């Protein structure tokens, strides 16, 4: 099973229309994010600053400036 499937499969996740990143709050409360590198390869990591990715109503958003 790919890391993408382990993190995102079957869960509601946010997809940014501008930068195409994905984000989800996992079952442990961590904000996991997938972005594309300059080479177009996906990278998944834990985002340390959740405040940049959560709206006042608790929904996910992106902090990109594209």
Biotite code that builds the C-alpha atoms (Angstrom):
import biotite.structure as struc

atoms = struc.array([
    struc.Atom([0.000, 0.000, 0.000], chain_id="A", res_id=1, res_name="UNK", atom_name="CA", element="C"),
    struc.Atom([1.360, 3.426, -0.915], chain_id="A", res_id=2, res_name="UNK", atom_name="CA", element="C"),
    struc.Atom([1.934, 6.159, 1.634], chain_id="A", res_id=3, res_name="UNK", atom_name="CA", element="C"),
    struc.Atom([-0.784, 8.191, -0.114], chain_id="A", res_id=4, res_name="UNK", atom_name="CA", element="C"),
    struc.Atom([-3.314, 5.402, 0.452], chain_id="A", res_id=5, res_name="UNK", atom_name="CA", element="C"),
    struc.Atom([-2.257, 5.012, 4.087], chain_id="A", res_id=6, res_name="UNK", atom_name="CA", element="C"),
    struc.Atom([-2.746, 8.731, 4.779], chain_id="A", res_id=7, res_name="UNK", atom_name="CA", element="C"),
    struc.Atom([-5.571, 9.861, 2.468], chain_id="A", res_id=8, res_name="UNK", atom_name="CA", element="C"),
    struc.Atom([-7.577, 6.850, 1.239], chain_id="A", res_id=9, res_name="UNK", atom_name="CA", element="C"),
    struc.Atom([-11.194, 6.841, 2.364], chain_id="A", res_id=10, res_name="UNK", atom_name="CA", element="C"),
    struc.Atom([-10.917, 10.098, 4.308], chain_id="A", res_id=11, res_name="UNK", atom_name="CA", element="C"),
    struc.Atom([-12.321, 13.552, 3.637], chain_id="A", res_id=12, res_name="UNK", atom_name="CA", element="C"),
    struc.Atom([-9.427, 15.736, 2.588], chain_id="A", res_id=13, res_name="UNK", atom_name="CA", element="C"),
    struc.Atom([-8.926, 19.276, 1.344], chain_id="A", res_id=14, res_name="UNK", atom_name="CA", element="C"),
    struc.Atom([-7.538, 19.802, -2.153], chain_id="A", res_id=15, res_name="UNK", atom_name="CA", element="C"),
    struc.Atom([-6.240, 23.247, -3.084], chain_id="A", res_id=16, res_name="UNK", atom_name="CA", element="C"),
    struc.Atom([-7.282, 24.275, -6.599], chain_id="A", res_id=17, res_name="UNK", atom_name="CA", element="C"),
    struc.Atom([-4.312, 26.657, -6.890], chain_id="A", res_id=18, res_name="UNK", atom_name="CA", element="C"),
    struc.Atom([-1.319, 24.560, -5.798], chain_id="A", res_id=19, res_name="UNK", atom_name="CA", element="C"),
    struc.Atom([-2.931, 21.074, -5.946], chain_id="A", res_id=20, res_name="UNK", atom_name="CA", element="C"),
    struc.Atom([-1.780, 20.189, -2.414], chain_id="A", res_id=21, res_name="UNK", atom_name="CA", element="C"),
    struc.Atom([-3.886, 17.870, -0.265], chain_id="A", res_id=22, res_name="UNK", atom_name="CA", element="C"),
    struc.Atom([-4.368, 18.120, 3.495], chain_id="A", res_id=23, res_name="UNK", atom_name="CA", element="C"),
    struc.Atom([-6.108, 16.058, 6.148], chain_id="A", res_id=24, res_name="UNK", atom_name="CA", element="C"),
    struc.Atom([-6.299, 15.919, 9.919], chain_id="A", res_id=25, res_name="UNK", atom_name="CA", element="C"),
    struc.Atom([-5.510, 12.280, 10.727], chain_id="A", res_id=26, res_name="UNK", atom_name="CA", element="C"),
    struc.Atom([-6.973, 10.161, 13.522], chain_id="A", res_id=27, res_name="UNK", atom_name="CA", element="C"),
    struc.Atom([-4.119, 11.274, 15.816], chain_id="A", res_id=28, res_name="UNK", atom_name="CA", element="C"),
    struc.Atom([-4.883, 14.979, 15.289], chain_id="A", res_id=29, res_name="UNK", atom_name="CA", element="C"),
    struc.Atom([-1.864, 15.562, 13.028], chain_id="A", res_id=30, res_name="UNK", atom_name="CA", element="C"),
    struc.Atom([-2.254, 17.715, 9.948], chain_id="A", res_id=31, res_name="UNK", atom_name="CA", element="C"),
    struc.Atom([-0.816, 15.698, 7.065], chain_id="A", res_id=32, res_name="UNK", atom_name="CA", element="C"),
    struc.Atom([-0.118, 17.452, 3.776], chain_id="A", res_id=33, res_name="UNK", atom_name="CA", element="C"),
    struc.Atom([0.880, 16.284, 0.318], chain_id="A", res_id=34, res_name="UNK", atom_name="CA", element="C"),
    struc.Atom([2.623, 18.747, -1.986], chain_id="A", res_id=35, res_name="UNK", atom_name="CA", element="C"),
    struc.Atom([4.453, 18.373, -5.266], chain_id="A", res_id=36, res_name="UNK", atom_name="CA", element="C"),
    struc.Atom([8.198, 18.979, -5.450], chain_id="A", res_id=37, res_name="UNK", atom_name="CA", element="C"),
    struc.Atom([9.792, 21.074, -8.204], chain_id="A", res_id=38, res_name="UNK", atom_name="CA", element="C"),
    struc.Atom([10.269, 17.807, -10.108], chain_id="A", res_id=39, res_name="UNK", atom_name="CA", element="C"),
    struc.Atom([6.524, 17.070, -9.884], chain_id="A", res_id=40, res_name="UNK", atom_name="CA", element="C"),
    struc.Atom([6.919, 14.253, -7.354], chain_id="A", res_id=41, res_name="UNK", atom_name="CA", element="C"),
    struc.Atom([4.495, 14.017, -4.403], chain_id="A", res_id=42, res_name="UNK", atom_name="CA", element="C"),
    struc.Atom([5.837, 14.513, -0.876], chain_id="A", res_id=43, res_name="UNK", atom_name="CA", element="C"),
    struc.Atom([3.753, 13.824, 2.239], chain_id="A", res_id=44, res_name="UNK", atom_name="CA", element="C"),
    struc.Atom([4.692, 15.335, 5.578], chain_id="A", res_id=45, res_name="UNK", atom_name="CA", element="C"),
    struc.Atom([3.260, 16.470, 8.901], chain_id="A", res_id=46, res_name="UNK", atom_name="CA", element="C"),
    struc.Atom([2.555, 20.201, 8.911], chain_id="A", res_id=47, res_name="UNK", atom_name="CA", element="C"),
    struc.Atom([3.765, 21.783, 12.151], chain_id="A", res_id=48, res_name="UNK", atom_name="CA", element="C"),
    struc.Atom([1.706, 24.988, 11.993], chain_id="A", res_id=49, res_name="UNK", atom_name="CA", element="C"),
    struc.Atom([-1.948, 23.883, 11.854], chain_id="A", res_id=50, res_name="UNK", atom_name="CA", element="C"),
    struc.Atom([-3.200, 27.465, 12.262], chain_id="A", res_id=51, res_name="UNK", atom_name="CA", element="C"),
    struc.Atom([-2.202, 28.246, 8.656], chain_id="A", res_id=52, res_name="UNK", atom_name="CA", element="C"),
    struc.Atom([-4.472, 25.472, 7.396], chain_id="A", res_id=53, res_name="UNK", atom_name="CA", element="C"),
    struc.Atom([-7.622, 25.659, 9.522], chain_id="A", res_id=54, res_name="UNK", atom_name="CA", element="C"),
    struc.Atom([-10.395, 28.245, 9.086], chain_id="A", res_id=55, res_name="UNK", atom_name="CA", element="C"),
    struc.Atom([-12.305, 29.755, 11.991], chain_id="A", res_id=56, res_name="UNK", atom_name="CA", element="C"),
    struc.Atom([-15.090, 27.199, 11.395], chain_id="A", res_id=57, res_name="UNK", atom_name="CA", element="C"),
    struc.Atom([-12.649, 24.297, 11.651], chain_id="A", res_id=58, res_name="UNK", atom_name="CA", element="C"),
    struc.Atom([-12.526, 23.453, 7.936], chain_id="A", res_id=59, res_name="UNK", atom_name="CA", element="C"),
    struc.Atom([-9.241, 22.953, 6.121], chain_id="A", res_id=60, res_name="UNK", atom_name="CA", element="C"),
    struc.Atom([-7.702, 25.616, 3.877], chain_id="A", res_id=61, res_name="UNK", atom_name="CA", element="C"),
    struc.Atom([-4.365, 26.171, 2.161], chain_id="A", res_id=62, res_name="UNK", atom_name="CA", element="C"),
    struc.Atom([-1.762, 28.852, 2.877], chain_id="A", res_id=63, res_name="UNK", atom_name="CA", element="C"),
    struc.Atom([-0.347, 28.929, -0.655], chain_id="A", res_id=64, res_name="UNK", atom_name="CA", element="C"),
    struc.Atom([0.115, 32.253, -2.390], chain_id="A", res_id=65, res_name="UNK", atom_name="CA", element="C"),
    struc.Atom([-0.057, 31.033, -5.989], chain_id="A", res_id=66, res_name="UNK", atom_name="CA", element="C"),
])
